[in-house]
Amino acid sequence: MMHLLATDPNAHLGALLSFHQVWGYLVITGNGLAGIWALVANYRERLRTRALWWFTFFVEAAIFVQVASGLGLVAGEHAKPLAFHPFYGFFAIVLVGFLFAYRRQLFARRYLLYGYGGLFLMGVGIRALITAHA
């Protein structure tokens, strides 16, 4: 077992890599749940609660934490990013910016905006996960 760990090129990355991997699943799952919640809330008024917006804020802010941990791996730990993996992280940040920027213009359809936006962010996260294992 010790021999396998010694030959792992990412063995020195340790805790930050573990955090990045686990937090990635939180980002994917959380944005998917927030998206589904917002889409259902578009049709069911009783689901239009302040908790929806706090949850959405948390999972979208989690994207920034995820990208920061990825930057920490590259800059601080000298990890080598794989293919397009970093692109999807920065794309997710840009997408969160677009959702925030259009919230006033699409106020009447905000549940659809954040519903589809959350599902799209989930898809971007899944794509980032796939490219990380390529």
C-alpha positions in Angstrom: 0.0 0.0 0.0 2.8 2.4 0.8 4.3 1.7 -2.6 1.1 2.8 -4.3 1.0 6.0 -2.4 4.6 6.8 -3.2 4.0 6.5 -7.0 0.8 8.7 -7.0 1.9 11.9 -8.7 -0.7 13.9 -6.7 0.1 12.3 -3.3 1.6 15.6 -2.0 -1.6 17.5 -2.6 -3.3 16.0 0.4 -6.0 17.9 2.3 -6.7 20.6 -0.2 -7.2 18.1 -3.0 -9.6 16.1 -0.8 -11.5 19.3 0.0 -11.7 20.2 -3.7 -13.1 16.8 -4.6 -15.7 16.6 -1.8 -16.7 20.3 -2.2 -17.2 19.6 -6.0 -19.9 17.1 -5.2 -21.6 19.6 -2.9 -21.6 22.2 -5.7 -23.1 19.8 -8.2 -25.7 18.4 -5.9 -26.6 21.7 -4.3 -27.1 23.6 -7.6 -29.2 20.7 -8.9 -31.4 20.8 -5.9 -31.7 24.6 -5.9 -32.6 24.5 -9.6 -35.3 21.9 -9.1 -36.6 23.8 -6.1 -36.9 27.0 -8.0 -38.5 25.3 -11.0 -41.1 23.7 -8.8 -41.6 27.0 -6.9 -42.5 28.6 -10.2 -45.7 26.5 -10.2 -46.3 26.1 -6.5 -46.4 29.3 -4.5 -46.0 27.7 -1.1 -42.4 26.8 -2.1 -41.5 30.4 -2.7 -39.8 31.0 0.6 -36.8 33.0 1.7 -35.1 29.6 2.4 -35.0 29.0 -1.4 -33.0 32.2 -1.9 -30.6 31.5 1.0 -30.0 28.0 -0.3 -29.4 29.3 -3.8 -27.0 31.9 -2.5 -25.1 29.3 -0.6 -24.7 26.9 -3.4 -23.7 29.6 -5.9 -21.2 31.0 -3.4 -19.9 27.5 -3.0 -18.8 27.7 -6.7 -16.4 30.6 -5.7 -15.0 28.4 -2.9 -14.5 25.5 -5.3 -12.7 27.7 -7.8 -10.5 29.2 -5.1 -9.5 25.8 -3.8 -8.7 24.8 -7.4 -6.5 27.9 -7.7 -4.9 27.0 -4.4 -4.0 23.6 -5.8 -2.5 25.1 -8.9 -0.7 28.0 -7.4 0.2 26.8 -3.9 0.6 23.1 -4.4 1.9 23.2 -8.0 -0.8 20.7 -9.2 -1.1 20.4 -12.9 -4.7 21.1 -14.1 -6.2 18.6 -16.5 -7.5 19.7 -20.0 -10.5 22.0 -19.7 -11.2 21.4 -16.0 -10.3 25.0 -14.9 -12.3 26.5 -17.8 -15.5 25.0 -16.4 -14.9 26.5 -13.0 -14.4 30.0 -14.4 -17.4 29.5 -16.8 -19.5 28.7 -13.7 -18.4 31.9 -12.1 -19.3 33.9 -15.2 -22.7 32.1 -15.3 -23.4 33.1 -11.7 -22.6 36.7 -12.7 -25.1 36.5 -15.6 -27.8 35.1 -13.3 -27.2 37.9 -10.9 -27.1 40.6 -13.6 -30.4 39.5 -15.2 -32.4 39.0 -12.0 -34.0 42.5 -12.3 -34.8 42.3 -16.0 -36.4 38.8 -15.5 -37.9 39.5 -12.1 -41.3 38.1 -13.3 -39.6 34.9 -14.3 -37.0 34.7 -11.6 -37.9 31.2 -10.5 -37.4 30.0 -14.1 -34.2 31.9 -14.4 -32.7 30.5 -11.2 -34.3 27.1 -11.8 -32.8 26.5 -15.2 -29.6 28.4 -14.1 -29.1 26.0 -11.2 -29.6 23.0 -13.4 -27.2 24.4 -16.0 -24.6 25.0 -13.2 -25.1 21.4 -12.1 -24.3 20.3 -15.7 -21.2 22.5 -15.8 -20.1 20.9 -12.6 -20.7 17.4 -13.9 -18.7 18.3 -17.0 -15.8 19.7 -14.9 -15.9 16.4 -12.9 -15.7 14.4 -16.1 -12.8 16.3 -17.4 -11.0 16.0 -14.1 -11.0 12.2 -14.5 -10.1 12.2 -18.2 
